[in-house]
Amino acid sequence: MKESYYFPHDYNAKNDPKCQALINDFNYEGYGLYWRIIEIMHEQGGKIKKFPKLYDGLAYQFNIKKELLVKLIEAMLHEYELLLQDENYIWSNRVLRNIEERKQKYLLRSEAGRLGGLKSGKIRSKTKQWLKQNEAVVEANEAKERKRKEKKRKEMKELIIKGKNFIPPKLEEVKKYCDERKNEINSEHFINYYESRGWMIGKNKMKNWQAAVRTWENNNKDNKNRIKLHDGGYAINRFGSWVLEGNPDIIINTKNYPELK
């Protein structure tokens, strides 16, 4: 039977700059998956051994797409430096520290048991007093960690279910896609528009940003969104902003064009 125990989870870990970067790129879904990986490392003795089907197994266990998992772990390794790796293993130094501290606690309690057999009552009494003082601190900390653990487990489950298969695109990804489709959509405006709305479409979490781009593309084909300007050229309405046709990076100041009001 596999031995289980609670590992420390800093209540303010999300404020760490590395975790902040992770949340910024992958939202709290990525943050929740990070702690699931940390859990597995504790279960595996501190390190996850690599094998050809590792990512397939983890993706199945987390119930997410393999491509998302690979992208997330690569970012944790190379961009945020939350994880480390070599040819054979993936690990976290914080996990190794937790396991080492657990070993020290085990040795402390083993020593307490050994002292139970000492004939010298004086030595046993003094040593037990010292151990009792230290063990009280250990038990108090473990009680706190159990509560934090249960709370964090619920939070991670909610985060993973909420939007596990969606990754907000980066500006260069949207720009490349728009350039390929030659739709003249302002990729920066697209990113800003949905970031300000939490990547929500109505009341639902966005599932496919490419589909959203195509929707913008179709809406912009409507003649009602295209107005001829008094000084030549045409203006196109891009979801609340008028831009110059043929140069969508230029946002038109409507004060100079009464026909746009």
C-alpha positions as CSV (number, residue, x, y, z in Angstrom):
1,M,0.0,0.0,0.0
2,K,1.4,3.4,-1.0
3,E,2.2,5.6,1.9
4,S,0.6,9.1,1.8
5,Y,1.3,12.3,3.6
6,Y,0.7,16.0,3.4
7,F,3.3,18.3,1.9
8,P,3.7,22.0,2.6
9,H,1.9,24.4,0.3
10,D,2.7,28.1,0.8
11,Y,-0.5,30.0,1.2
12,N,0.9,32.9,-0.9
13,A,2.7,30.8,-3.5
14,K,0.7,32.4,-6.3
15,N,2.4,35.7,-5.5
16,D,5.8,34.3,-6.4
17,P,7.0,36.0,-9.7
18,K,7.5,32.6,-11.4
19,C,3.9,31.6,-10.5
20,Q,2.6,35.0,-11.5
21,A,4.2,34.5,-15.0
22,L,2.6,31.1,-15.2
23,I,-0.8,32.5,-14.3
24,N,-0.4,35.3,-16.8
25,D,0.2,32.9,-19.7
26,F,-1.9,29.9,-18.7
27,N,-4.4,31.4,-16.3
28,Y,-5.3,29.6,-13.1
29,E,-5.8,26.3,-15.0
30,G,-2.1,26.2,-15.6
31,Y,-1.4,27.0,-11.9
32,G,-3.7,24.2,-10.8
33,L,-1.9,21.7,-13.1
34,Y,1.4,22.8,-11.7
35,W,0.3,21.7,-8.2
36,R,-1.0,18.4,-9.5
37,I,2.5,17.8,-11.0
38,I,4.0,18.7,-7.6
39,E,1.7,16.2,-5.9
40,I,2.8,13.4,-8.3
41,M,6.5,14.2,-7.6
42,H,5.9,13.8,-3.8
43,E,4.2,10.4,-4.5
44,Q,7.1,9.3,-6.7
45,G,9.7,10.1,-4.1
46,G,10.7,13.5,-5.4
47,K,11.3,13.0,-9.1
48,I,9.2,11.9,-12.1
49,K,11.1,9.3,-14.2
50,K,11.0,9.9,-18.0
51,F,9.8,7.3,-20.4
52,P,8.4,7.4,-23.9
53,K,4.7,7.6,-23.0
54,L,5.1,9.8,-19.9
55,Y,3.1,12.8,-21.3
56,D,0.4,10.4,-22.7
57,G,0.0,9.0,-19.2
58,L,-0.1,12.4,-17.5
59,A,-2.5,13.8,-20.0
60,Y,-4.8,10.9,-19.4
61,Q,-4.5,11.3,-15.7
62,F,-5.3,15.0,-15.8
63,N,-7.9,14.6,-18.5
64,I,-6.5,17.2,-20.7
65,K,-5.0,17.3,-24.2
66,K,-1.4,16.1,-24.6
67,E,-0.4,19.2,-26.6
68,L,-1.5,21.5,-23.8
69,L,0.3,19.4,-21.2
70,V,3.6,19.4,-23.2
71,K,3.4,23.1,-23.8
72,L,2.8,23.8,-20.1
73,I,5.6,21.5,-18.8
74,E,8.1,23.0,-21.3
75,A,7.2,26.5,-20.1
76,M,7.7,25.4,-16.5
77,L,11.1,24.0,-17.4
78,H,12.5,26.7,-19.6
79,E,10.5,29.9,-19.1
80,Y,9.4,30.0,-15.5
81,E,12.2,27.7,-14.1
82,L,9.6,26.1,-11.7
83,L,10.9,22.6,-12.7
84,L,14.2,21.0,-13.5
85,Q,15.2,18.1,-15.6
86,D,18.0,15.9,-16.9
87,E,18.1,12.9,-19.3
88,N,16.2,10.7,-16.9
89,Y,14.0,12.7,-14.5
90,I,11.9,15.9,-14.0
91,W,11.9,17.3,-10.5
92,S,11.4,20.4,-8.3
93,N,13.9,21.5,-5.7
94,R,11.0,22.4,-3.3
95,V,9.8,18.8,-3.5
96,L,13.2,17.5,-2.7
97,R,13.4,19.8,0.3
98,N,10.0,18.7,1.5
99,I,11.0,15.0,1.3
100,E,14.2,15.7,3.2
101,E,12.4,17.5,5.9
102,R,10.0,14.5,6.2
103,K,12.9,12.2,6.6
104,Q,14.2,14.3,9.4
105,K,10.9,14.1,11.2
106,Y,10.9,10.4,10.8
107,L,14.3,10.1,12.3
108,L,13.2,12.4,15.2
109,R,10.3,10.1,16.0
110,S,12.4,6.9,15.5
111,E,14.8,8.3,18.1
112,A,12.0,8.9,20.5
113,G,11.0,5.2,20.1
114,R,14.6,4.1,20.7
115,L,14.8,6.1,23.9
116,G,11.8,4.3,25.2
117,G,14.0,1.3,25.8
118,L,16.7,3.1,27.7
119,K,17.2,2.0,31.2
120,S,18.3,5.4,32.4
121,G,15.1,7.2,33.5
122,K,17.0,10.5,33.8
123,I,18.3,10.5,30.2
124,R,14.9,9.3,28.9
125,S,13.0,12.0,30.8
126,K,15.2,14.9,29.5
127,T,15.3,13.6,25.9
128,K,11.5,12.9,25.8
129,Q,10.9,16.5,27.0
130,W,13.0,17.9,24.2
131,L,11.3,15.6,21.7
132,K,7.8,16.5,22.9
133,Q,8.5,20.2,22.5
134,N,9.7,19.7,18.9
135,E,7.0,17.2,18.0
136,A,4.3,19.5,19.2
137,V,5.5,22.1,16.6
138,V,5.7,19.4,13.9
139,E,2.1,18.2,14.6
140,A,0.8,21.8,14.7
141,N,2.3,22.5,11.3
142,E,1.0,19.2,9.9
143,A,-2.6,20.1,11.1
144,K,-2.3,23.4,9.3
145,E,-1.0,21.7,6.1
146,R,-3.9,19.2,6.1
147,K,-6.4,22.1,6.0
148,R,-4.4,23.9,3.3
149,K,-4.1,20.7,1.3
150,E,-7.8,20.0,1.3
151,K,-8.6,23.6,0.3
152,K,-6.0,23.6,-2.5
153,R,-7.2,20.3,-3.8
154,K,-10.7,21.7,-4.2
155,E,-9.4,24.8,-5.9
156,M,-7.2,22.9,-8.3
157,K,-10.1,20.6,-9.2
158,E,-12.3,23.6,-10.0
159,L,-9.6,25.3,-12.0
160,I,-8.9,22.3,-14.1
161,I,-12.5,21.7,-14.9
162,K,-13.3,25.4,-15.6
163,G,-11.1,25.8,-18.7
164,K,-8.7,23.0,-19.0
165,N,-8.3,22.8,-22.8
166,F,-8.0,26.6,-23.6
167,I,-4.7,28.5,-23.7
168,P,-4.9,32.2,-24.5
169,P,-2.9,33.0,-27.6
170,K,0.1,35.2,-27.7
171,L,0.2,38.3,-29.9
172,E,2.5,36.8,-32.5
173,E,0.3,33.7,-32.8
174,V,-2.8,35.8,-33.6
175,K,-0.8,38.1,-36.0
176,K,0.6,35.0,-37.9
177,Y,-2.9,33.5,-38.2
178,C,-4.4,36.8,-39.4
179,D,-1.6,37.3,-41.9
180,E,-2.2,33.8,-43.3
181,R,-5.9,34.5,-43.8
182,K,-5.2,38.1,-45.1
183,N,-8.1,39.4,-43.1
184,E,-6.5,42.7,-42.0
185,I,-7.6,42.2,-38.4
186,N,-5.7,44.2,-35.9
187,S,-4.2,41.3,-33.8
188,E,-3.2,43.7,-30.9
189,H,-6.8,45.0,-30.8
190,F,-8.1,41.4,-30.8
191,I,-5.9,40.4,-27.8
192,N,-6.7,43.5,-25.8
193,Y,-10.5,43.1,-26.5
194,Y,-10.6,39.6,-25.1
195,E,-8.1,40.0,-22.3
196,S,-10.3,42.8,-20.9
197,R,-13.2,40.3,-20.9
198,G,-11.2,37.4,-19.3
199,W,-11.3,35.5,-22.7
200,M,-15.1,35.1,-22.3
201,I,-17.6,35.1,-25.1
202,G,-20.8,36.1,-23.5
203,K,-21.1,34.0,-20.3
204,N,-18.9,31.2,-21.7
205,K,-15.2,30.6,-21.6
206,M,-13.6,30.8,-25.1
207,K,-12.7,27.4,-26.5
208,N,-11.1,28.3,-29.8
209,W,-9.5,31.7,-30.5
210,Q,-9.0,30.9,-34.2
211,A,-12.8,30.6,-34.5
212,A,-13.2,33.9,-32.8
213,V,-10.8,35.5,-35.4
214,R,-12.9,34.0,-38.2
215,T,-16.0,35.5,-36.6
216,W,-14.4,38.9,-36.6
217,E,-13.4,38.3,-40.2
218,N,-17.0,37.6,-41.2
219,N,-18.4,40.5,-39.3
220,N,-16.0,42.9,-41.0
221,K,-17.3,41.8,-44.4
222,D,-20.6,43.4,-43.6
223,N,-21.0,46.6,-45.7
224,K,-22.5,48.4,-42.7
225,N,-19.0,48.4,-41.1
226,R,-17.4,50.1,-44.1
227,I,-17.9,53.9,-44.7
228,K,-16.3,56.1,-47.3
229,L,-14.4,59.1,-45.8
230,H,-14.7,62.6,-47.0
231,D,-11.0,62.9,-47.8
232,G,-10.8,59.6,-49.7
233,G,-10.4,56.0,-48.6
234,Y,-12.7,53.9,-46.4
235,A,-13.0,53.3,-42.7
236,I,-13.8,49.9,-41.3
237,N,-15.5,49.3,-37.9
238,R,-13.5,46.7,-35.9
239,F,-15.7,46.0,-32.8
240,G,-16.0,49.6,-31.7
241,S,-12.9,51.1,-33.3
242,W,-12.7,52.7,-36.7
243,V,-9.6,51.8,-38.6
244,L,-8.3,52.7,-42.1
245,E,-9.1,50.1,-44.7
246,G,-5.8,48.7,-46.0
247,N,-3.9,49.8,-42.9
248,P,-5.8,48.4,-39.9
249,D,-3.1,49.4,-37.5
250,I,-4.2,53.1,-37.8
251,I,-7.1,53.9,-35.5
252,I,-9.1,56.9,-36.9
253,N,-10.0,59.8,-34.6
254,T,-13.7,60.2,-35.1
255,K,-13.6,63.9,-34.1
256,N,-12.1,64.6,-37.5
257,Y,-14.7,62.5,-39.4
258,P,-18.3,63.5,-38.7
259,E,-19.5,60.7,-41.0
260,L,-18.3,58.1,-38.5
261,K,-20.3,59.5,-35.6
